[in-house]
Amino acid sequence: MKTTKQIRLFVAFVAISLGAVSFTSCSSDNDDVEPVKEGIVRSELVFTEVTGESVEAHGDHFHGLDAGVEGESITVSFDENGNATKNGHLHLEADAAYKIELKAWNHEGREVQGDFIADKPTADQYKAFLIGGNFILNPNSSTESGAIFQPREKVYGNGEAVNGKYEVTGILSYFTVGHDNEGATKNVTYILRKVTPETKAKIERTDWNRSDYTTAFPGENILELKFEIHAEHGHSH
């Protein structure tokens, strides 16, 4: 009887232990799921013109944005494959500066764009590019009339400050086409790319339009949002 009781106790112990292991494993799996990996089913890029005497292009970035006045917005909508479903052919003033905000929703209907910049360790893994269009970049323009795409977050989701051009991600960016790129329609793709922190720390402001970005900055594209930009002859601000 003693032996049988010991066996029963042992079996019961093993069963409880396995249950505990199974439960722990299950719980651990749920903890490891990052919201940004749940799958983005739709996205938007919101373009808002920013005007003001202080707003001007300077080399690879803008001056005076904080003193600028925001005007009307236009939203480009995308499906889960990154194809534009609304306003996919965008008319922009060539010399105007535009704030670009990314918005993205997962399959549960939750906005997830903030998850990419929740804190510095997370944001260190992501960088936005605007690929295509064969733009003349502003630093290469003799009249400072080229294109600029400037990621420009100021704070992470946890409230800590974003410090400098190597830390910015591009969930919030500013953009100008520039007179040098007027005329032809540009086929472009907004790309949010996952990279290593070491790689992100090497990405310069002028790298946003590089055709060789995949080899220069190894990683994985999280989003590829495809649309068209037609730069119209603008007006001076």
N, C-alpha and C positions, 0 to 999 in steps of 0.2 A: 504493500500500500504506500509505503514511504517513497519508493522509487516512482510509482505512478504519479503521486502528488507532485514530486519534483519535476517530472516531465511536463505535467500540466502547467505548473508555474512557469517553467522555462518557455513553453510554447506561448503562453499568455504574454510573457515579457517580450518575446520576439515580435509578436503581433503588434503589441503596443508600440514598440520601438520603431517598427516599419511604418506604422501609421504616423508616428511623430516625424519620421524622416520624410515621408510623403507630404505631410502637411507643411513642414518647413520648406521643402523644395518648392512646393506650389507657391507659398508666400514669397519666397525669394525671387521666383520667376516674375511675379507681378511687380515686385519692387524694381526689377531691372528694366522694365519696359519704359522707354523714354517717350513722352507724349509726342515729340516731333517725329517719331518713327512710326506712328500709328497710321500714316498714310494721308497725304493731303489730297482732298477730292475736288477742291476748287480754290482759286486764288484771284486776287485783284492787284493791280497796280494803280494807285491814285496819283494823278498828276495835278499839282496845284501851282499856278504861276505865282512867282514872288517878285514884286517890283519895289522900286525905291531908289533914291539918289545914291545910296551907299552900296547897292548890289552891283557887283561887277566881277567879270572874269579876271583872274590873275594867275597866269601860269597853269598849274595843274589843279587849281582850286578856286573857290569864290571868296570874295571879300564882302562884308556888310550884310550877310544873310540875316543876322539876328535883328537888324533894324529894318528889314524888308517888310512889306505888307502883302499878305496872302490874298489872292483873288479867287477866281472861279476854279473849280476842280472838274476833271474828267476822269472817269474810271474805266479802265480796260479790264474786262473779266475773262477768266480762263477756266477751262475744264480740267479734269484730272490728268489729262495728257499734255497740258500746257498750251493747248490751242485756244486762240482768242475766240470768245463767243459774243463779245460786245465791244465795240469801238476798237477793233483790231487794226484799223487803218487810222492812225493818229495824226492830226494836223497840229504842228507846233510852230510857234513863232521862232524864227531862227536865232534871234538875239536874246530871247527871254530865258530867264532861269526858272526851272521847275523843281518843286519838291516832289520826290517820288516816295510813296509809302507802300510797302508790301503788306497785304493782308492775305491770310491763308486759313482755311478751315479743314479740320479732319473729318473722318466719317461720322463722328458723333455730333458734328455741328459746332465744335468748339474752335475758337480762334487760337491758332498756335504760333503765329509769327513771333510773338514775344518770347516763346520758349527758346528760340535760337540765341537770344541775347539775355537770358535769365540772369547770368552772372559771367564774370570774366572767363573762368575755365570752360564754360560752355561756348561762349562767343568766340573763344580762341580757335574753335574748330570750324568756323564758317566764314565765307567771304563771298560777296556778290560781284558779278561781272556783268557787263553789257556787251555782248559779243555780236560781231557782224557789222554791216553798214559801211565798212571801209572808211571810217571817219578820219578826217584830218584833225589831230588832237591839238588843243589850244597851245601847248608848249612848242608845237611845231609850226604854228601859224605866225607869219611875219607881222600880222596886224592884230594879234590876239583875238581872232574871230573863229577859233576852232572849237571842238567839242570838249566838254568836261563832264565826267561822271564822278561825283564825290560822295562816297559813303560818309555819314555824318551823325551817328548817334552820339548823344552827350552822356547818357547814363544807362547802366545795365538795369535789368528788371528789379534787382535787389536794391537799387538806389545809389550804388557806387558809381563814381565818375568813370567815364571812358576817357582814357588818357592817350591822346595823339593819334596820328594817321594810321599807325600799324594795328591799333586795337579796334578801329571802327569796322563794322560788318557790312552794312548796306541794306538792312531792313528799312532804314530811313536814308535816303540819298538825295543829292541835288544834281540837276542835269541841265546842260544847254547844248543845243546842236551847233550853233555858231554859223555865221554867214558863209564861211568857207565850205559848208556842207549843205548849202541850199540846193533846191531843185529836185533831184532824183529821190524816189522813195527808197528808204533804207529798211531792209529786212534785218531785224535785230532779235536777240534772245536775251532776256534777263535770266541770269543763272545764279542760283545760290548753290555754292559748292562746299562740300565738307573736305577739309584738309587737316593736316597736323598743325599744332600750334607753331612748330618750327617753320613750317611752310608759310603760314599766314604772316608771320613776323617779317617775311622777306618781300611781301607783295607791296609794290610801290603804287602811288596814285595814278601813274601813267600805264599801269598794267591792265586796266579794266577792259580794254578792247583787243587784247592780244589774240591773234588767231592760233597761236601755239600754247594757249593757256593750259591745256590738258597735260602737256608734257612739262611745261615750266612749273606748274603747280599741281603735282599729283594728288588725286583725291577722287571724290565721287559727287556727281551732280545730284542735289536733292530736289531742285526745281529747275525746269527749263521752260520759260514762258515766252512764246513766240508771237511777235506782232510787227507792225510796220509803222515807220515814222516818216512823215512827209514834212520837210522843213519849209515853211513859207517865209517870204520876205517880211521881216519883222519891222518893229518900230523902235526907236531909241527911247530908253527909259531915263 
